[in-house]
């Protein structure tokens, strides 16, 4: 392209000026791009071919890269002609990759790279990259030449007005031709030429100096990814002077948005970077963190067994429950044969009965009203009510199955005369199957399975009972192997079938639990087999689970109470089986319960 056959020209980039992104392009950084023709693009937008406005021929000079730009005849290019002639835009920008850079404080010095395009932009990052000459060809063939001088006030916010004044293109400034500076350029060596002329010892010295600089910088700055910094230092040390092996991912694009993004690391956050660049309404871009959902997720113990218990028990509309049974299993109750002349004997049997009364079980919470008003991100009232309902159900299920575990003297204890635990119920209702302790846990687990099957001989409860056990004993049973080291029960369903139960549920509160018999013998509890339909929970009208709330004016507190008044007991004799083994002499007494 002849230098006189162009639509406009200007500095694509100028040397030794700090750009808004902190980079400083050094002399001859893009020397090998001299004479190169690259696309002329609108605002570095590659989303449509219409954004390619023409091309630009690059010329390397001691001051920087000068671009002679020619526009095509598309609609977008014609719009650009109008904007240029009217002086609405006056900034150029380059897109370059394969950069070779050296860290310099917070910025970087660019010593090499490959220019891929020149763009017309609204605001450039290099204060010297302005359009100098505009020569728009009219339809009648005449040529108008305008010499435009810009102060650079709107080009970058990185420099003061006085500094920008020094960067104004001059009317009478002449672009240095390559021929005029031929002798001068011969006397000036490039960085790569100097590097190639160094000895191995000199290069090692440079490596050490760069490495020391980068290490000192990394020690003074806190970074969330120290491994990344180490990788960057190694790349810099080996590639800083090698134009052909530079980092292809290190890309320079001179427009304001790219500058703000790159400055995020310098200022510590993108939000701070926007503020530093004069954008104050950052609340839209960086809103405050919001919780997911109206209430936080509750971290609780495994509650699957609680649901099984509360849904499985039988409910009656009265709380006072009386059970009456006649024992017909004794020999005296058998029918007898009659021999003429002998006395006919009457059948005599005793009636067995017991009565279970109700007890109130509750949970109470409170919260200061000031805290309730201040907490706006979540529904604190719903959180409190959900927590109270969950914990009340867990306490009831625990009392039904194994007892609440509190000392008899405790004021908070749920009385075992009102909610009778299956674990420690009378022998008429609960069968205690004592199994032999094996040489290890797996041998004991095998005996546990046998005990579950053998215990069914005495079982008189409803069909399809459930086994409640611990995670440890369930695991020991599932890991049992045959003589060929194959797993015997590869699923919980197969294990449940072998133990003659409908399903297996793990109960975390049963971990490490022991039972103390009436004779003082201690037993480790392994599991409880029961059909909960044989356990009755009775509640009078008004005693069902109810939630109350009230406001304490004196203490400015909201108070919440959830309670129920009920009774609970097994209603069928021999309707539960407890699998247990004699406790070792060193067993702890912390979780022991007394039984009849």
GUSELO-997480 format. One record per residue (C-alpha): y negated, x negated, z. Coordinates in steps of 0.001 Angstrom, whole numbers, plus 500000, padded with zeros to 6 digits. Layout:
N
YXZ;...
! end
This chain:
596
500000500000500000;496573498648499134;494321498462502187;491682500498500312;494083503366499519;494435505097502846;493066508227504511;492115506617507800;492817503526509853;492643502427513417;494179500421516203;497734501492516895;497646499272519964;495453496442521244;496574493378523127;495896492364526731;494718495812527863;496427497626530720;497762500955529526;497910504005531744;501634503426532328;500952499925533714;502199498047530640;500186495245529057;501057494447525440;500715490718524851;499654488957521680;502196488924518844;504528491246520769;505043493179517528;504393490319515126;507584490926513152;506327494480512392;503508493064510232;503549494906506898;506084497453508122;505630501061506967;506526503639509627;506242507455509799;502981508999510951;503868511788513398;501948514446515301;502056513807519073;505526512141518939;507057515568518244;510379515256516405;511388518899516677;510437519729513076;510021517793509810;506594519444509444;505334517194512245;505668514146509968;502135513880508581;502547510784506388;503049507079506964;501295504079508420;501341500440507288;501106498055510225;499117494840510271;499480492280513048;496211490638514094;495200488455517061;493683491601518645;496696493840518172;498419496073515620;496130497764513111;497400500774511179;496407501960507702;497461505619507577;498073507825504578;498467511604504917;500764513693502722;499902517081501188;501698519401503637;499899522152505540;500195520224508808;498749517087507205;495824519086505780;495089520433509252;495153516846510530;492647515854507786;490251518532509005;490604517472512639;490043513819511750;487006514471509600;485487516702512243;486177514109514932;488356516413517041;491032513753517535;490485510034517810;493560508465519398;496658506743518096;499871505979519884;503009504016519056;506658504654519753;508609501425520243;512024500474521546;514113497325522067;511353496149524412;511383492748526071;509340492946529266;508576490987532421;507696492791535646;504105492043536623;503216493644539944;503504497392539444;503349497076535671;505134495166532939;504065492626530288;505511493449526871;506431490379524770;508540491976522075;509733495231520593;510231497290517464;507638499907516446;509371503008515093;506423505336514507;502696505850514907;501400509185516189;498150511068516238;497717512113519878;495176514011521917;494976511246524510;496433507789524125;497631505428526803;496119502252525309;492316502281525735;491863500345522495;494055502550520308;491343504589518545;490758505617514947;488123503444513352;487610504403509709;488106507821508110;488179508075504310;489168511609503288;489625512234499534;488034515505498402;489366517746495657;486664516578493228;487853512975493522;484830511731495449;485378509552498517;483430509907501712;483553507032504180;482605507602507792;482361504835510349;483161506462513686;482484504774517021;484108506163520167;483196505270523724;486773505850524888;485713508005527865;488406510564527152;491121508127526168;492560507129529507;491819507643533163;493082504170534001;489736502461533229;486108503035534204;483404503895531675;482055500348531768;485440498942530936;485900501408528098;482517500489526654;483807496989526011;486651498487523997;484454500363521486;485200499577517854;482071498148516251;480547499363512925;480253495825511674;483584494605513099;485817493184510379;489578493344510586;490928489821510598;493061489267507512;496257487324507857;494900484725505415;491810484137507611;493936483298510649;496753481469508893;495744478044510185;495032479461513639;498463481172513906;500211477996512855;498795476260515917;499916479012518297;503627479271519104;505285482527520022;507093483033523327;510451482934521565;509556479656519808;508571478124523146;511788479431524713;513965478045521936;512294474639522353;513168474472526062;516035472419527417;518848474018529426;517357472596532619;513966474177531876;515575477532531106;517486477451534393;514206476829536191;512632479879534518;515666481984535460;515265480974539097;511528481706539123;512020485183537621;514928485867539962;512828484855543018;509964487107541916;512239490105541430;514081489526544714;510789489335546638;509655492570545005;512892494367545831;512674493255549481;509132494677549793;509986498016548202;512399500668549474;514660502045546768;517336504760546993;519537502910544484;519692499174545270;522602498659542866;520433499820539989;517751497227540876;520340494436540826;521509495470537366;517914495547536066;517185492064537451;520259490620535756;519346492217532433;515793490935532670;516858487370533406;519114487170530370;517166489217527832;513478488746528534;512916486170525775;515566487372523316;514101489910520899;517436490732519273;519362491517522466;516704493543524284;517505496729526128;517724499437523475;517251502140526094;513882500735527235;511498502874525196;507680502882525132;505952506115524159;502221506225524718;501210509735525652;500008511163528933;503152513066529912;505301509955529510;502760508038531582;502933510562534424;506713510493534409;506862506703534464;504251506507537227;506487508611539461;508278505487540687;505013503677541371;503625506498543518;506941507363545118;507294510898543667;506425512896540567;504300515187542698;502109512277543840;501945510994540256;500563514348539030;497956514296541798;496885510739540915;496405511791537292;494076514620538211;496495517565538151;495912519409541421;497763522713540966;501171521140541549;502454524057543610;503667525725540427;505590522628539347;506863521658542813;507349524817544920;508557524615548505;512309524566549074;513865527993549554;517123528832551345;520005530225549316;520616533762550538;518987535791553303;521050534271556127;522644530832556582;526372530513556201;528112530489559563;530459527611560349;533327529139562319;536930528423563166;539663529817560947;539288533585561374;542062534905559126;544322535536562107;541566537535563835;541435539999560971;545245540283561007;545242541097564724;542326543551564734;543590545440561688;547236545316562731;547017546820566249;547482550546566791;544347552413567898;544365555444570157;541404557714571066;541969557304574805;541674554166576908;544011554945579819;547549554404578529;550749555184580465;554157554006579250;557373555581580608;560858554362579688;564413555081580844;566801552137580749;570002553272579072;571406549822578495;573149549454581873;576867550282582309;575991553072584725;574373554972581869;577512555033579769;579475558248579254;582699558356581249;586177559648580728;587571562460582998;590986562497584673;592135565814586056;591695566005589769;589062563233589955;585450563706590879;582954563729588026;580160561176588730;576539561882587975;574563559494585729;571766557770587616;569062555707585866;565585554618586859;562382555420584981;560213552422584036;556494553102583804;553148551278583821;549518552257583334;546850550198581583;543157550931582244;540129549959580150;537680547098580636;534260546453579119;534023543394576858;530578542341575662;528415539645574091;524682539323574697;521949537463572802;518176537103572958;515388535533570897;511676535058571565;509583537360569423;507313534437568508;510295532653566957;511302535819565112;507811536135563587;507634532442562653;511036532407560918;510227533949557528;512811532252555300;515815534204556574;516795537461558249;517235536195561816;518147539635563176;521020540003560715;522155536494561596;522307537351565318;524141540634564754;526712539055562419;527384536252564895;527835538683567793;530288540892565874;532360537888564733;532602536378568210;533457539708569873;536335540289567448;537630536762567992;537573537174571774;539416540489571590;542060539093569230;542553536065571463;542909538238574587;545487540424572816;547612537553571536;547438534751574124;544791535673576729;541205534451576935;542176531195578684;539616531507581485;540507530941585113;541492534016587126;538526533398589454;536004533437586584;533589536390586511;533764536396582704;537548536638582477;539077539513580536;541537540931583038;545160540688581914;545827544043583621;543470545717581104;544057543687577925;547643542510578392;548365539282576430;551541539386574372;552297535794575353;552529536486579098;553598540126579096;556528541306581272;560069540455580188;560646544121579387;558160543763576502;558165540097575496;561303538057574797;560988534351575610;563274532388573296;563568528848574634;564630526383571950;566050522915572352;563683520007571896;564893517700569144;564620513947568893;561410514344566895;559036517064565729;561069517789562587;564244518306564594;562329520624566937;560920522501563923;564468523068562646;565454524453566072;562336526634565968;563551528301562761;566979528872564305;565359530316567450;563326532808565395;566519534090563770;568573534171566976;565812535921568905;566041538924566610;569255539906568410;567217541177571375;564224542357569333;563610546137569482;560167546291567896;559111547698564554;560237546022561374;558320543338559395;556809541335562289;554371538440561770;554777534890563061;551625533506564733;551868529727565163;549848526507564958;548999524474561899;551008521527563206;554253523449563687;553853525206560346;553433521813558685;556507520420560445;558604523335559158;557305523002555586;558094519264555543;561756519694556459;564073517993553974;567766518262553223;570182515331553131;569032514515549592;565403514270550811;564368517413548975;561928519797550646;563814522822551892;560935525298552053;558427524609549273;556299527653550086;555270529694553121;556972532752551618;560377531013551618;559867529817555165;558877533337556279;562026534756554687;564160532185556478;562586533099559838;562897536862559163;559139537540559341;556851539203556825;554170536470556895;552938533457558867;549432533087560324;548002529984562000;545982530441565211;543693527493566158;543388528528569864;547175528164570199;546977524395569623;548436522607572655;548967525822574630;551521525935577457;552899528798579561;553815528582583227;556711530855584189;556980532633587549;559313529887588812;556763527179587976;558490525881584840;556081524920582042;556783525682578395;555038524527575206;554228527554573025;555370527145569399;554874530659568045;554723534402568685;556632536945566570;555307540508566826;554544543610564791;551080544504566022;551681548173565332;553607548071568638;550432546984570466;548068549816571383;544290549402571793;542842552494573462;539178553474573466;537553556609574864;534778558331572981;531638556265573530;533601553140574312;533966552027570709;532210548867569546;528453549543569808;525338547414569237;522216547808571384;518795546167571056;515744546227573318;512400544503573764;511497542817577049;507718543198577407;507466540855580395;509143537933578633;508238538841575019;511881538709573989;514139540728571733;517527541266573393;520761542323571725;524045543520573221;527343544362571558;530160545757573683;533296547838573718;535342549401576503;539045549422575750;542546548755577014;545429546990575294;549140546599575843;552514546529574106;554015549999574106;557594549205573040;560081547218575115;561331543965573606;558779544197570786;557636540533570788;559352537141570720;557727533976572080;559193530731570689;558770527954573232;560307524756574503;560251523095577885;557097521038578268;557271517269578653;556471515871582070;553167514451580789;551935517717579252;548386518719580129;547694521761582283;544362522527580581;545650525349578351;548463526680580521;548819530388581273;550927532128583829;553629534592582892;555803537017584762;
! end
